[in-house]
Amino acid sequence: MVDIAGWDAGLDQQRIATLQRLAGATFPGAGDYQRARQWAGLRPATPQGTPLIGRSGFDNLWLNVGHGSLGFTLACGSADLLASVIGGSPPAVSLDGLSLPA
């Protein structure tokens, strides 16, 4: 479960308790939620809200970044697009607007 909080990587114990309660209700018996390790990380996104997929402008450095809160949702599709481009095949959808200018 995730909580979107901008640039703040601090932990809010009330939010942690809410997330633990929700996770326990959604996935009962999946683990000991009270003993779960708590941590916070940033979820980088582009200003437009769309990821960057493709060449970076540097040799052998490819991008698949900036998915923000849709990282889990877009991971497999983004990886497939990037694999196609790296392998020299056309991607299943256009990367216009999803890649850096050449």
N, CA, C and O of each residue as an XYZ file, in Angstrom:
408
protein
N       0.852     -1.166      0.000
C       0.000      0.000      0.000
C       0.897      1.228      0.000
O       1.989      1.209      0.568
N       0.441      2.271     -0.626
C       1.261      3.473     -0.759
C       0.485      4.701     -0.309
O      -0.744      4.705     -0.237
N       1.240      5.724     -0.014
C       0.674      7.004      0.400
C       1.442      8.078     -0.352
O       2.668      8.129     -0.254
N       0.770      8.926     -1.090
C       1.436      9.957     -1.872
C       1.581     11.209     -1.017
O       0.593     11.741     -0.510
N       2.846     11.687     -0.857
C       3.097     12.804      0.055
C       4.084     13.815     -0.504
O       4.735     14.513      0.273
N       4.219     13.921     -1.815
C       5.124     14.912     -2.389
C       6.577     14.616     -2.082
O       7.025     13.476     -2.208
N       7.318     15.645     -1.675
C       8.751     15.515     -1.416
C       9.067     15.049      0.002
O      10.236     14.842      0.327
N       8.083     14.883      0.830
C       8.299     14.523      2.228
C       8.486     13.014      2.365
O       7.553     12.246      2.125
N       9.690     12.589      2.750
C       9.966     11.166      2.952
C       9.814     10.775      4.422
O      10.190      9.669      4.810
N       9.267     11.673      5.238
C       9.041     11.367      6.646
C       7.865     10.418      6.818
O       7.050     10.246      5.912
N       7.789      9.812      7.979
C       6.719      8.863      8.278
C       5.695      9.499      9.208
O       6.048     10.052     10.249
N       4.449      9.418      8.833
C       3.335      9.895      9.644
C       2.700      8.660     10.283
O       2.066      7.862      9.592
N       2.864      8.501     11.583
C       2.417      7.289     12.262
C       0.910      7.066     12.142
O       0.461      5.920     12.122
N       0.128      8.130     12.064
C      -1.319      7.959     11.873
C      -1.613      7.374     10.497
O      -2.479      6.510     10.359
N      -0.889      7.845      9.472
C      -1.070      7.303      8.121
C      -0.586      5.855      8.061
O      -1.205      5.019      7.403
N       0.520      5.559      8.749
C       1.020      4.177      8.790
C      -0.044      3.271      9.385
O      -0.317      2.200      8.843
N      -0.650      3.686     10.496
C      -1.694      2.880     11.143
C      -2.880      2.668     10.204
O      -3.440      1.573     10.146
N      -3.261      3.712      9.470
C      -4.370      3.587      8.515
C      -4.013      2.615      7.399
O      -4.822      1.760      7.039
N      -2.804      2.740      6.846
C      -2.376      1.837      5.779
C      -2.293      0.395      6.271
O      -2.669     -0.527      5.548
N      -1.803      0.190      7.497
C      -1.752     -1.163      8.061
C      -3.158     -1.734      8.219
O      -3.396     -2.902      7.914
N      -4.081     -0.914      8.694
C      -5.465     -1.365      8.868
C      -6.081     -1.733      7.521
O      -6.735     -2.768      7.398
N      -5.875     -0.886      6.510
C      -6.418     -1.148      5.182
C      -5.793     -2.387      4.548
O      -6.490     -3.201      3.943
N      -4.476     -2.525      4.688
C      -3.805     -3.708      4.139
C      -4.306     -4.969      4.826
O      -4.545     -5.983      4.170
N      -4.467     -4.910      6.146
C      -4.974     -6.065      6.889
C      -6.387     -6.437      6.490
O      -6.728     -7.619      6.431
N      -7.212     -5.437      6.215
C      -8.592     -5.706      5.793
C      -8.637     -6.246      4.365
O      -9.467     -7.097      4.042
N      -7.743     -5.749      3.515
C      -7.724     -6.170      2.114
C      -7.045     -7.521      1.937
O      -7.490     -8.340      1.133
N      -5.971     -7.758      2.683
C      -5.191     -8.989      2.574
C      -5.037     -9.634      3.951
O      -3.926     -9.701      4.476
N      -6.136    -10.109      4.542
C      -6.039    -10.691      5.886
C      -5.137    -11.927      5.882
O      -5.195    -12.758      4.975
N      -4.320    -12.021      6.898
C      -3.450    -13.187      7.037
C      -2.229    -13.177      6.140
O      -1.474    -14.149      6.134
N      -2.005    -12.105      5.375
C      -0.855    -12.060      4.469
C       0.451    -11.781      5.206
O       1.528    -11.967      4.639
N       0.374    -11.345      6.442
C       1.586    -11.060      7.191
C       1.255    -10.402      8.509
O       0.099    -10.102      8.809
N       2.294    -10.186      9.286
C       2.142     -9.503     10.567
C       2.360     -8.013     10.320
O       3.490     -7.527     10.369
N       1.285     -7.301     10.058
C       1.380     -5.897      9.676
C       1.973     -5.024     10.775
O       2.583     -3.997     10.479
N       1.809     -5.406     12.020
C       2.361     -4.613     13.119
C       3.884     -4.713     13.173
O       4.544     -3.836     13.729
N       4.444     -5.776     12.599
C       5.901     -5.947     12.603
C       6.534     -5.555     11.275
O       7.747     -5.682     11.109
N       5.739     -5.085     10.337
C       6.258     -4.707      9.018
C       7.231     -3.539      9.141
O       7.022     -2.623      9.936
N       8.281     -3.584      8.354
C       9.256     -2.492      8.333
C       8.626     -1.294      7.643
O       8.042     -1.427      6.567
N       8.740     -0.147      8.248
C       8.171      1.083      7.699
C       9.271      1.877      7.009
O      10.373      2.012      7.539
N       8.974      2.395      5.839
C       9.928      3.226      5.119
C       9.163      4.147      4.174
O       7.977      3.943      3.914
N       9.840      5.138      3.677
C       9.234      6.062      2.723
C      10.223      6.315      1.600
O      11.429      6.412      1.832
N       9.719      6.419      0.408
C      10.544      6.711     -0.753
C       9.803      7.653     -1.683
O       8.576      7.749     -1.645
N      10.551      8.338     -2.507
C       9.940      9.264     -3.455
C       9.495      8.507     -4.702
O      10.071      7.477     -5.052
N       8.478      9.020     -5.358
C       7.942      8.406     -6.569
C       8.087      9.420     -7.697
O       7.153     10.167     -7.985
N       9.268      9.448     -8.343
C       9.535     10.483     -9.331
C       8.548     10.464    -10.499
O       8.166      9.407    -11.001
N       8.155     11.649    -10.904
C       7.249     11.816    -12.034
C       7.726     13.002    -12.867
O       8.424     13.885    -12.369
N       7.344     13.008    -14.124
C       7.656     14.145    -14.983
C       6.610     15.240    -14.755
O       5.526     14.952    -14.247
N       6.912     16.473    -15.116
C       5.919     17.539    -14.950
C       4.619     17.265    -15.709
O       3.547     17.695    -15.282
N       4.713     16.546    -16.844
C       3.523     16.236    -17.632
C       2.758     15.036    -17.080
O       1.609     14.804    -17.456
N       3.392     14.277    -16.193
C       2.748     13.095    -15.635
C       2.904     11.846    -16.474
O       2.367     10.796    -16.122
N       3.631     11.938    -17.582
C       3.883     10.768    -18.425
C       5.329     10.329    -18.260
O       6.202     11.171    -18.049
N       5.605      9.036    -18.352
C       6.979      8.569    -18.184
C       7.850      8.934    -19.384
O       7.351      9.311    -20.444
N       9.155      8.815    -19.192
C      10.125      8.936    -20.274
C      10.614      7.536    -20.609
O      11.134      6.831    -19.744
N      10.449      7.139    -21.853
C      10.837      5.801    -22.301
C      11.634      5.957    -23.587
O      11.136      6.524    -24.559
N      12.870      5.460    -23.602
C      13.678      5.508    -24.821
C      15.093      5.976    -24.554
O      15.594      5.897    -23.432
N      15.728      6.466    -25.614
C      17.121      6.914    -25.528
C      17.264      8.111    -24.594
O      16.345      8.913    -24.427
N      18.449      8.204    -23.991
C      18.715      9.296    -23.055
C      19.530     10.418    -23.663
O      19.590     11.511    -23.100
N      20.153     10.170    -24.793
C      21.093     11.136    -25.348
C      22.528     10.723    -25.084
O      23.457     11.312    -25.637
N      22.719      9.714    -24.243
C      24.035      9.147    -23.975
C      24.055      7.720    -24.509
O      23.074      6.988    -24.372
N      25.181      7.321    -25.123
C      25.291      5.960    -25.645
C      25.038      4.938    -24.547
O      25.543      5.067    -23.432
N      24.265      3.938    -24.872
C      23.994      2.801    -23.978
C      23.307      3.169    -22.669
O      23.382      2.408    -21.704
N      22.644      4.309    -22.615
C      21.842      4.658    -21.445
C      20.414      4.907    -21.918
O      20.135      5.873    -22.628
N      19.529      4.023    -21.511
C      18.129      4.091    -21.915
C      17.283      4.485    -20.715
O      17.645      4.199    -19.574
N      16.162      5.136    -20.970
C      15.297      5.616    -19.895
C      13.976      4.854    -19.843
O      13.375      4.547    -20.873
N      13.550      4.565    -18.647
C      12.218      4.028    -18.361
C      11.880      4.561    -16.968
O      11.852      3.809    -15.994
N      11.627      5.862    -16.891
C      11.538      6.569    -15.610
C      10.344      7.521    -15.581
O       9.719      7.788    -16.608
N      10.043      8.023    -14.395
C       9.064      9.087    -14.240
C       7.618      8.642    -14.232
O       6.730      9.416    -14.588
N       7.368      7.409    -13.830
C       6.004      6.873    -13.834
C       5.163      7.364    -12.655
O       3.945      7.191    -12.651
N       5.801      7.971    -11.663
C       5.072      8.492    -10.506
C       4.228      7.430     -9.835
O       4.705      6.324     -9.582
N       2.991      7.750     -9.548
C       2.116      6.819     -8.832
C       1.624      5.673     -9.710
O       0.934      4.779     -9.221
N       1.966      5.685    -10.999
C       1.541      4.609    -11.899
C       2.659      3.611    -12.194
O       2.561      2.832    -13.142
N       3.717      3.632    -11.388
C       4.845      2.734    -11.625
C       4.460      1.269    -11.698
O       4.839      0.579    -12.644
N       3.712      0.781    -10.715
C       3.289     -0.622    -10.726
C       2.374     -0.894    -11.914
O       2.477     -1.944    -12.549
N       1.496      0.025    -12.212
C       0.516     -0.149    -13.278
C       1.169     -0.202    -14.653
O       0.782     -1.018    -15.490
N       2.152      0.656    -14.896
C       2.753      0.776    -16.217
C       4.038     -0.020    -16.405
O       4.589     -0.030    -17.506
N       4.529     -0.685    -15.370
C       5.841     -1.332    -15.417
C       6.000     -2.312    -16.574
O       6.955     -2.200    -17.342
N       5.105     -3.251    -16.712
C       5.254     -4.292    -17.741
C       5.137     -3.720    -19.147
O       5.932     -4.064    -20.021
N       4.168     -2.862    -19.375
C       4.007     -2.259    -20.695
C       5.180     -1.378    -21.064
O       5.637     -1.400    -22.207
N       5.673     -0.601    -20.112
C       6.820      0.266    -20.366
C       8.066     -0.557    -20.667
O       8.836     -0.216    -21.565
N       8.265     -1.637    -19.921
C       9.417     -2.508    -20.158
C       9.336     -3.143    -21.540
O      10.352     -3.265    -22.225
N       8.136     -3.548    -21.959
C       7.959     -4.138    -23.286
C       8.281     -3.121    -24.380
O       8.944     -3.455    -25.362
N       7.818     -1.891    -24.216
C       8.129     -0.840    -25.189
C       9.629     -0.603    -25.276
O      10.187     -0.518    -26.370
N      10.277     -0.496    -24.128
C      11.712     -0.239    -24.105
C      12.484     -1.402    -24.713
O      13.439     -1.180    -25.458
N      12.091     -2.637    -24.410
C      12.762     -3.810    -24.979
C      12.644     -3.810    -26.500
O      13.601     -4.151    -27.194
N      11.491     -3.436    -27.019
C      11.307     -3.364    -28.474
C      12.265     -2.360    -29.092
O      12.938     -2.659    -30.079
N      12.324     -1.178    -28.514
C      13.174     -0.120    -29.061
C      14.647     -0.519    -28.986
O      15.385     -0.343    -29.956
N      15.076     -1.049    -27.857
C      16.473     -1.467    -27.713
C      16.796     -2.575    -28.709
O      17.891     -2.608    -29.270
N      15.845     -3.482    -28.930
C      16.053     -4.591    -29.863
C      15.919     -4.214    -31.326
O      16.126     -5.054    -32.202
N      15.577     -2.965    -31.604
C      15.479     -2.511    -32.984
C      14.129     -2.736    -33.637
O      13.990     -2.542    -34.845
N      13.134     -3.142    -32.865
C      11.784     -3.345    -33.393
C      10.938     -2.109    -33.115
O      11.195     -1.376    -32.160
N       9.931     -1.880    -33.947
C       9.047     -0.749    -33.641
C       8.221     -1.046    -32.395
O       7.757     -2.173    -32.219
N       8.030     -0.057    -31.529
C       7.214     -0.288    -30.329
C       5.746     -0.476    -30.709
O       5.311     -0.026    -31.768
N       4.996     -1.136    -29.849
C       3.576     -1.405    -30.098
C       2.754     -0.122    -30.168
O       1.729     -0.078    -30.848
N       3.193      0.912    -29.477
C       2.543      2.227    -29.536
C       3.619      3.283    -29.750
O       4.791      3.056    -29.450
N       3.224      4.413    -30.259
C       4.164      5.497    -30.511
C       4.747      6.023    -29.201
O       4.044      6.159    -28.199
N       6.029      6.313    -29.230
C       6.681      6.913    -28.066
C       6.724      8.436    -28.171
O       7.404      9.091    -27.381
N       6.001      9.006    -29.143
C       5.927     10.464    -29.251
C       5.392     11.036    -27.940
O       4.338     10.622    -27.457
N       6.111     11.969    -27.382
C       5.720     12.573    -26.118
C       6.181     11.786    -24.908
O       6.029     12.243    -23.775
N       6.749     10.598    -25.137
C       7.245      9.777    -24.028
C       8.760      9.647    -24.055
O       9.332      8.920    -23.242
N       9.417     10.339    -24.977
C      10.865     10.227    -25.065
C      11.483     11.614    -25.185
O      10.815     12.586    -25.537
N      12.763     11.676    -24.885
C      13.476     12.945    -24.989
C      13.674     13.293    -26.457
O      13.756     12.393    -27.293
N      13.752     14.578    -26.789
C      14.013     14.954    -28.184
C      15.352     14.392    -28.641
O      16.297     14.310    -27.857
N      15.429     14.012    -29.894
C      16.676     13.433    -30.444
C      17.768     14.475    -30.519
O      18.880     14.173    -30.952
